[in-house]
Amino acid sequence: SLVAAWEINSRVIISQQPSPERFQQVYGVCQHESLGAAVAYGLLRGCDAAGLENSLGLAASLTPLPTLHKYNWQARPLVSFKDYNAPAAEAGVRAVELHLAGIVGPREILDGEQGFWRMSGSDRFQPERLTDHLAMHWQLRHASFKDYPVCRWMHTALASFERLLDRIPSPESIERIRVYGSFTLARFFADARPVSNTDAQFSLPLAIACLAFKIARHQWSSDRTRGAAPLLAFADRVEIIADETFEQLMLQHRRPAARVDIVVKGRTIAGERIDFPPGCAENPLPEQRIVDKCVANLSSRLSAPRAARLIDALLDMERCADIGAAISPLLSAPGE
């Protein structure tokens, strides 16, 4: 179910990538996820092909609008729904339940000039991308994992900075941090005083400070971190500089490349340009690092041994007799 859902979910969004001009007008990242959720849940609920088609039509009709240009970028705090992923997933689940209750949805929702691509705000549709090399080239092989608990567009800058840390004696020795990235990075990710957990996920200065002071990553957005005087003082030393080369990579290829330089005792130390964020196919992470991140994220709810058992079950999911029982600790109250 998950593999099928991922494949359809990925092929839908690949097929309807907008032009740079339309991207500047309409922006959303979760709309296709309602279809993926409908496929996963529909298969688990026993839907046949006709049932899945009806569920897809209902899911597309219920999916959130592409509203991310109205994300409160200019009027913080940012909206609380991170990219509206959860409402999109809810739309997919609700669509299947509506189908099972006898509700009729739109058919052939992906097809034609009025198809889902148009509803999602795109100005381009490549229907052949939906079926090219189907069942031969699997999109799941291109799945990515976040190495840092912040917006993906910040990750290349963080990776460049992190590679510099071994060359400095302490965070206090850094006089200045210069980040070279896209205009988008400079315009929207420079807030050094995030006022909410969501804002912290889009604050490159604070994230760089957390790396410098080795703050546990699952604590980067906490109230304590956002109010820590040493971190805020360090964040004030971060300057984000818009670079035309990086801007074009972002506009033409949606590639958030970046580079970081630091100034130590009046001397500039140049960082490495990072073209792909850690955790993608072009810049993969070791599996153990992903596991360690999962254990840390679960630490507020599960002991390390219980987290390890859960992860073992997830890594062997295709042979797990009862995945519901395996993940049940996630659904209970902390400490139960």
C-alpha positions as CSV (number, residue, x, y, z in Angstrom):
1,S,0.0,0.0,0.0
2,L,2.8,2.4,0.9
3,V,4.8,1.7,-2.2
4,A,1.8,2.2,-4.5
5,A,0.8,5.3,-2.7
6,W,4.3,6.8,-2.9
7,E,4.5,5.9,-6.6
8,I,1.2,7.6,-7.5
9,N,1.8,10.5,-5.2
10,S,5.2,11.2,-6.7
11,R,4.2,10.7,-10.4
12,V,1.3,13.1,-10.0
13,I,3.5,16.0,-8.7
14,I,6.2,15.3,-11.2
15,S,3.7,15.5,-14.0
16,Q,2.4,18.9,-13.1
17,Q,5.4,21.0,-12.2
18,P,4.6,24.6,-12.9
19,S,6.6,27.1,-14.8
20,P,8.8,29.5,-12.8
21,E,6.3,32.3,-13.7
22,R,3.3,30.3,-12.3
23,F,5.3,29.3,-9.3
24,Q,5.6,33.0,-8.4
25,Q,1.8,33.3,-8.6
26,V,0.6,30.0,-7.0
27,Y,2.5,27.9,-4.5
28,G,1.5,24.7,-2.7
29,V,3.3,21.5,-1.8
30,C,0.7,19.2,-0.3
31,Q,-2.1,19.0,-2.8
32,H,-1.0,15.7,-4.4
33,E,-0.5,14.1,-1.0
34,S,-4.2,13.8,-0.6
35,L,-4.1,11.3,-3.6
36,G,-1.3,9.4,-2.1
37,A,-3.1,9.1,1.2
38,A,-6.3,8.0,-0.5
39,V,-4.3,5.2,-2.3
40,A,-2.6,4.0,0.8
41,Y,-5.8,4.0,3.0
42,G,-8.0,2.8,0.2
43,L,-5.8,-0.3,-0.4
44,L,-5.7,-1.0,3.3
45,R,-9.5,-0.8,3.4
46,G,-9.8,-3.2,0.5
47,C,-10.9,-0.8,-2.3
48,D,-10.8,-2.2,-5.9
49,A,-9.7,-0.2,-8.9
50,A,-13.1,1.5,-9.3
51,G,-13.1,2.3,-5.6
52,L,-9.7,3.8,-5.7
53,E,-10.7,6.0,-8.7
54,N,-13.7,7.3,-6.9
55,S,-11.6,7.9,-3.8
56,L,-9.0,9.8,-5.8
57,G,-11.7,12.0,-7.2
58,L,-13.1,12.8,-3.8
59,A,-9.6,13.3,-2.4
60,A,-8.7,15.8,-5.1
61,S,-12.0,17.7,-4.4
62,L,-11.2,17.8,-0.7
63,T,-7.5,18.7,-0.8
64,P,-6.4,22.1,0.6
65,L,-5.9,25.0,-1.7
66,P,-2.2,25.9,-2.7
67,T,-1.9,28.8,-0.2
68,L,1.8,28.9,0.7
69,H,2.3,32.4,-0.8
70,K,0.0,33.4,2.1
71,Y,2.2,31.8,4.7
72,N,2.5,35.0,6.8
73,W,6.0,35.5,5.5
74,Q,5.6,39.3,5.9
75,A,3.4,39.1,9.0
76,R,4.9,36.6,11.5
77,P,4.2,34.3,13.2
78,L,3.9,31.8,10.3
79,V,0.8,29.7,9.9
80,S,0.8,26.8,12.3
81,F,0.0,24.1,9.7
82,K,3.5,23.1,8.3
83,D,2.8,23.0,4.6
84,Y,-0.7,21.7,5.3
85,N,0.5,18.1,5.0
86,A,-1.8,16.9,7.7
87,P,-5.0,18.3,6.2
88,A,-4.0,16.8,2.8
89,A,-3.6,13.4,4.4
90,E,-6.9,13.8,6.2
91,A,-8.6,14.6,2.9
92,G,-7.3,11.3,1.5
93,V,-8.6,9.3,4.4
94,R,-11.9,11.1,4.4
95,A,-12.3,10.5,0.7
96,V,-12.0,6.7,1.2
97,E,-14.5,6.7,4.0
98,L,-16.9,8.8,1.9
99,H,-16.5,6.3,-0.9
100,L,-17.2,3.4,1.4
101,A,-20.4,5.2,2.5
102,G,-21.6,5.4,-1.0
103,I,-20.6,9.0,-1.9
104,V,-19.8,9.5,-5.6
105,G,-16.8,11.7,-6.6
106,P,-15.4,13.0,-9.8
107,R,-14.1,10.5,-12.3
108,E,-10.9,10.7,-14.4
109,I,-9.7,13.4,-12.0
110,L,-6.2,13.6,-13.5
111,D,-7.3,13.9,-17.1
112,G,-7.8,16.8,-19.6
113,E,-7.5,20.5,-19.5
114,Q,-9.6,20.8,-16.4
115,G,-7.7,18.0,-14.5
116,F,-6.2,18.0,-11.1
117,W,-3.1,19.8,-12.4
118,R,-5.2,22.8,-13.2
119,M,-7.1,22.6,-9.9
120,S,-3.7,22.6,-8.1
121,G,-2.7,25.9,-9.7
122,S,-0.2,24.6,-12.3
123,D,0.1,25.8,-15.8
124,R,1.8,22.7,-17.2
125,F,0.9,19.1,-17.4
126,Q,2.9,16.2,-18.8
127,P,0.5,13.2,-18.7
128,E,3.2,10.8,-20.0
129,R,5.1,11.3,-16.7
130,L,2.2,9.4,-15.0
131,T,3.0,6.1,-16.7
132,D,6.6,6.3,-18.1
133,H,8.5,3.2,-17.0
134,L,5.8,2.3,-14.6
135,A,6.7,-0.7,-12.4
136,M,10.3,-0.4,-13.7
137,H,11.6,2.8,-12.3
138,W,10.3,3.2,-8.7
139,Q,10.0,6.7,-7.3
140,L,10.5,5.3,-3.8
141,R,14.1,5.0,-4.6
142,H,14.3,8.8,-4.7
143,A,12.7,9.2,-1.2
144,S,14.7,11.6,1.0
145,F,15.2,12.0,4.7
146,K,15.7,15.3,6.6
147,D,19.0,15.5,8.4
148,Y,18.0,18.8,10.1
149,P,14.6,19.5,11.7
150,V,13.9,22.6,9.6
151,C,12.7,23.5,6.1
152,R,14.5,21.6,3.4
153,W,15.5,24.7,1.6
154,M,17.9,25.5,4.5
155,H,19.7,22.2,4.6
156,T,22.5,22.9,2.1
157,A,23.5,26.0,4.0
158,L,23.5,24.0,7.2
159,A,25.5,21.2,5.7
160,S,28.1,23.7,4.4
161,F,28.3,25.3,7.9
162,E,28.5,22.0,9.7
163,R,31.5,21.0,7.6
164,L,33.3,24.1,8.9
165,L,32.8,23.4,12.6
166,D,35.8,21.0,12.9
167,R,38.0,23.9,11.8
168,I,37.1,26.2,14.7
169,P,37.9,26.0,18.4
170,S,34.5,27.2,19.7
171,P,31.4,29.0,18.5
172,E,32.6,32.1,20.4
173,S,35.5,32.4,18.0
174,I,33.3,33.0,15.0
175,E,32.9,36.7,14.4
176,R,30.6,36.5,11.3
177,I,28.7,33.9,9.3
178,R,27.9,34.7,5.6
179,V,25.4,32.5,3.8
180,Y,25.2,32.6,0.0
181,G,21.9,31.3,-1.3
182,S,18.8,32.1,-3.3
183,F,16.8,35.3,-3.1
184,T,14.1,33.3,-1.4
185,L,16.5,32.1,1.3
186,A,17.6,35.7,1.9
187,R,14.1,37.1,1.9
188,F,12.2,34.6,4.0
189,F,14.6,32.6,6.1
190,A,16.6,35.4,7.9
191,D,14.4,35.9,10.9
192,A,16.7,35.6,13.9
193,R,13.9,35.9,16.6
194,P,11.4,33.2,15.7
195,V,8.3,33.5,18.0
196,S,6.8,30.0,17.5
197,N,7.9,26.5,16.9
198,T,6.9,26.8,13.3
199,D,8.9,30.0,12.8
200,A,11.9,28.3,14.2
201,Q,11.8,25.8,11.4
202,F,12.3,28.6,8.9
203,S,15.0,30.5,10.9
204,L,18.4,29.9,9.3
205,P,20.2,32.1,11.8
206,L,18.8,30.1,14.8
207,A,19.4,26.8,13.1
208,I,23.1,27.7,12.4
209,A,23.4,28.7,16.1
210,C,22.0,25.4,17.2
211,L,24.6,23.6,15.1
212,A,27.4,25.7,16.5
213,F,26.3,25.0,20.1
214,K,25.5,21.3,19.4
215,I,21.9,21.6,20.5
216,A,20.1,18.2,20.2
217,R,18.2,18.4,17.0
218,H,14.8,17.5,18.4
219,Q,15.2,20.5,20.6
220,W,15.9,23.1,18.0
221,S,12.3,24.5,18.0
222,S,11.7,24.4,21.7
223,D,10.8,27.4,23.8
224,R,14.0,27.1,25.7
225,T,16.1,27.1,22.6
226,R,14.3,30.0,21.1
227,G,14.9,32.0,24.2
228,A,18.5,31.1,24.9
229,A,20.6,34.3,25.0
230,P,23.9,32.7,23.7
231,L,22.1,31.2,20.7
232,L,20.3,34.5,19.9
233,A,23.6,36.4,20.1
234,F,25.2,34.0,17.7
235,A,22.2,34.2,15.4
236,D,22.7,37.9,15.1
237,R,26.1,37.2,13.5
238,V,24.5,35.4,10.5
239,E,24.1,37.3,7.3
240,I,22.2,35.8,4.3
241,I,23.4,37.1,0.9
242,A,21.3,36.6,-2.2
243,D,23.4,35.1,-5.0
244,E,22.3,35.1,-8.7
245,T,23.8,31.7,-9.4
246,F,21.9,30.1,-6.5
247,E,18.8,32.0,-7.5
248,Q,18.8,30.5,-11.0
249,L,19.3,27.0,-9.6
250,M,16.3,27.5,-7.4
251,L,14.1,29.0,-10.2
252,Q,15.0,26.6,-12.9
253,H,15.6,23.4,-11.1
254,R,14.1,23.9,-7.6
255,R,17.5,23.2,-6.2
256,P,18.2,25.1,-3.0
257,A,22.0,25.1,-3.2
258,A,24.1,27.2,-0.9
259,R,27.5,28.0,0.5
260,V,28.7,29.4,3.9
261,D,31.8,31.3,4.8
262,I,32.8,32.2,8.4
263,V,35.1,34.9,9.7
264,V,37.4,33.9,12.6
265,K,39.9,36.4,14.0
266,G,39.5,38.6,10.9
267,R,40.2,35.7,8.5
268,T,37.5,34.4,6.1
269,I,37.3,30.6,5.9
270,A,35.4,29.5,2.8
271,G,32.9,26.7,3.1
272,E,32.0,24.1,0.6
273,R,29.2,24.7,-1.9
274,I,26.5,22.1,-1.3
275,D,24.2,21.5,-4.3
276,F,22.0,18.8,-2.8
277,P,20.7,18.5,0.8
278,P,21.8,15.6,2.9
279,G,19.4,12.7,2.8
280,C,18.5,12.7,-0.9
281,A,19.6,10.2,-3.6
282,E,22.4,12.6,-4.7
283,N,23.7,13.1,-1.1
284,P,22.5,10.1,0.9
285,L,22.6,9.6,4.7
286,P,23.9,6.5,6.4
287,E,21.0,4.4,7.7
288,Q,22.2,4.5,11.2
289,R,22.0,8.3,11.2
290,I,18.4,8.1,10.2
291,V,17.7,5.5,13.0
292,D,19.5,7.7,15.5
293,K,17.3,10.7,14.5
294,C,14.2,8.6,14.9
295,V,15.2,7.5,18.4
296,A,15.9,11.1,19.4
297,N,12.5,12.2,18.1
298,L,10.8,9.5,20.0
299,S,12.6,10.2,23.2
300,S,9.8,12.4,24.7
301,R,7.4,9.5,24.3
302,L,9.3,6.2,24.4
303,S,12.3,4.9,26.3
304,A,15.3,4.0,24.1
305,P,14.6,0.2,24.3
306,R,11.0,0.7,23.3
307,A,12.0,3.0,20.5
308,A,14.5,0.5,19.2
309,R,11.9,-2.3,19.1
310,L,9.5,0.0,17.2
311,I,12.2,0.9,14.7
312,D,13.2,-2.8,14.2
313,A,9.5,-3.5,13.3
314,L,9.4,-0.6,10.9
315,L,12.6,-1.6,9.2
316,D,11.1,-5.1,8.7
317,M,7.6,-3.8,7.9
318,E,7.0,-6.2,5.0
319,R,7.3,-9.2,7.4
320,C,5.6,-7.6,10.4
321,A,2.5,-9.6,11.3
322,D,0.6,-6.7,12.9
323,I,1.9,-3.2,12.0
324,G,-0.9,-1.7,14.1
325,A,0.3,-3.4,17.2
326,A,3.9,-2.3,16.4
327,I,3.1,1.4,16.2
328,S,0.6,1.4,19.0
329,P,3.1,2.9,21.4
330,L,3.0,6.1,19.3
331,L,-0.7,6.4,19.9
332,S,-0.6,6.1,23.6
333,A,0.1,8.9,26.1
334,P,3.8,9.6,26.9
335,G,5.0,7.3,29.7
336,E,2.2,4.7,29.3
